[in-house]
Every structure is written in structure tokens, then in C-alpha cells.
Amino acid sequence: MLLPAEFIKAKREGQELSPAAIRDFVDGIASGQVSDAQIAAFAMAVYFQQMSKAEQTAFTLAMRDTGHCLHWPGLDGPILDKHSTGGVGDLVSLIMAPMLAACGAYIPMITGRGLGHTGGTLDKLESIPGFDVHPSEQVFEKTVRMSGLAMTGQGNGLAPADGRLYAVRDVTATVDSIPLIVASILSKKLAEGLDGLVLDIKTGNGAFMCERNRARDLAANLIEVAELAGLPCRALITDMNQPLARNAGNALEIAEAVEFLRGGYRQPRLEDVIMSVGSEMLTLGGLAKNLKAAHFMLNRVIESGMAAESFARMVSMQGGPADFVEQPAKYLAAAPVVRPLAAPVSGGIEHMDTRTIGLSIVTLGGGRKRADDVIDHRVGLSEFVLVGDSVNQGDPLVTIHAADEAAWQTAADMLAGAIVIGRAKDALPAVYEKLP
């Protein structure tokens, strides 16, 4: 067994780490024998020296094995999940998971909270009164078996070494290390007991991987390590140069998800990503023979109401109102100040600073500046203009949902600089490419 200092030194000098040495170090992270200072030194060594695919695989499996893994005996369909690298107005999971469940898949989704300018699925779900985002493992398993899906936070039992490592990465400027991202994502997904995984890797000014090549590198690393670990995996590179959905903000996104599931308005870019990712999941899981058949299945479960029923069943089993899908407005709190921001001049929407748009929601109270901040689920933004749209002076650019007039004005000042009106531009694609 290498001492932690010797292990760190070996990686600092660019040496290949053995699976046994990696496992010992990761076990030390989970047990507390490895200090935060040593974790930080290791993370920085990896940041500069990288890791081979064999090292990344060993590291991922060791992280998975610091906790327990879920098993799903007796289910009559594939166990599938997706992962998004996050963005603004990214409510794909809330809509797509019920659709997949209605098609015969089982989705045991372990998800997270908002990070920086990006929204988190757990925060969105907590807009629903009574919804338990940390059910017991027994309730989680029962919900998956009976609803086809359940959504929960990571908890302490699944890949606990990842939680400790991430907390150190977050304060040591090593969050964007691709080998560490790969291990963090896949250790949790492997612990879910999946048969297949599809990745939604965002790129653009509102994504953590702003450059397309970096997004492609991350996707390729994730796919290769997942396959080496025995998990079939595909990835899509999708756009985050503007908000994805019509709404951004916790309760607003839940309301949009319910409307979509009930067969109402579908924002075209959001629908494109949902159908693209969902079709890959259905074909990967063997539920559809090709992408055309998968598209048909996904549309059918919306039109028949089966997807909405799956979502309603999950909400009820995890403590939410039994009639939530029928009457979402009854339960979702609305902000007191709701007013559009008017275009100061006429022209075309040339650019949107999506990161600043996300941060404006944090400023409204819809995200966290510190880990212990309490979220105001009512606030957010809706009815965005998009790149390629034309506006006349005085037309709405976006509607701001705020707790008071002062908060509305602060957000308006941020958004006025984030939505650039200039020359006409072509609309942006929602999906750029598929890997492999």
C-alpha cells in the first residue's frame, strides 16, 4: 500500500497509478484517513497530469464501491438513465423520465441540486408540496417498480467518496478536470445498477464546457470509461448558448414539464432534445428497433396520457399531492411581481449570455449563493426571446417573476446586458452531434 503522500507524488510526476493503489487511496477518502489537504493535492495533480482511461476506470469503480449498489431483480424492462451536464431551463429529466417509464423502461434517477448558475432537478421537485427528494431506499425502490421511475438525491450510501472529493474540488479550482468529472458522474450512475446510460453534454456560454471540443472530449472520455466499466453508453452534444425551455426557475419549470406531459405546449428546442435523448435511450435499452420507432413511441405516450400518469404516480408515491398533475396551479406558488422586460430598441436577437441569465435567477432567490441558502421556488424567468428572433422596441424580451419590485429591477438590469439586440442571426440548433 502506498502512503497517500507517495501516491500523490507518483501522480504529480505523471506516473501510471495501479488499480490497487487507486482503490486504497479512494477507500482512504471514504474512511477519512486521507485528509482534505491530500485530496486537494491529488485533485490538482490529476488536473495537470490527467489520467489514462485505465486509471479513470479504476478510479470510477473504486468510487462506486465505497458505497452500495442498487440491484433490480425481477423487472421486466431495461434499467436506464440519462445525465445532463447542466444549464438554464434544462428540465429534460422531468419530462423524459416519465415518457421512458411509460414506454417500458425503469428510471432510478439519482439527481442533484443547482450548481452555480445552473438549475437542479431536486430543487425543482421541492416546488411540489410534500415531495420527498430523499426517500428511504425501500420507498425509492418501490416507487421505481410501481411507477417506472423515481428521483432522489445522492445520499450517503451511494459513492460516498465522491461527495467528499467533490466538496474539495469545488473550492480548489479543479471542478473542470475531465478525469475527475468522469469518475464523479459514472461512479453514481454505475451504483444505480443500470443497463444503459445516455449523456446530454451541454456546450456554449451557459455550459460548464463552453467550447465544443471540450464537450466532445468529455463525452468521449465518459463513453469509453463507461464501456470499460461494463455500462453501455451514448452521448449527445447539445446547445446551451441560450435557455433550453420556455421557463427557467423551479416552480415555473415544473409547470412547463406538466404542461408538456399533458399534451400541451412543447417548446421546439426542448422537444428536440427530449426526443433525441429519449430515442437513444429506447434503442440502447432494446425497447425500439430504430430512432424512427422510438420517436413514435415517445409521441404516443404523450398523446395517450401514459407519460403524465407515470409522473403523477411518482409524485404521489414520493409524498406529493395525488392530483398534482391535474391541478398544478393549485399547488405551485406564484411570485408576487410578474412583469416583462421590454426591448429598448428594435432588431434581431444576436446573442444571449446564458450564464448571466442563470445568475439573474440566483439573484432573484431561485438558486444558492451559499450552500445553506433557502430557495424561493416561486421566482424565475419565462417566455424568452431566442437567438434569431426579431423584436420591435417595447416588445417583451423575457418575463421576470420576482419576490418584490427591488428584486425585479436587479434582475432586469442584469438581463438588459445579457440579451443583445443587433443584427439578425440564424436560429441555433438544439442538438449538434451524437457520439459514438
Summary of the structure (lengths in Angstrom):
residues: 436
radius of gyration: 21.6
end to end distance: 37.8
largest distance: 68.7
contacts: 1590
relative contact order: 0.14
helix: 46%
strand: 15%
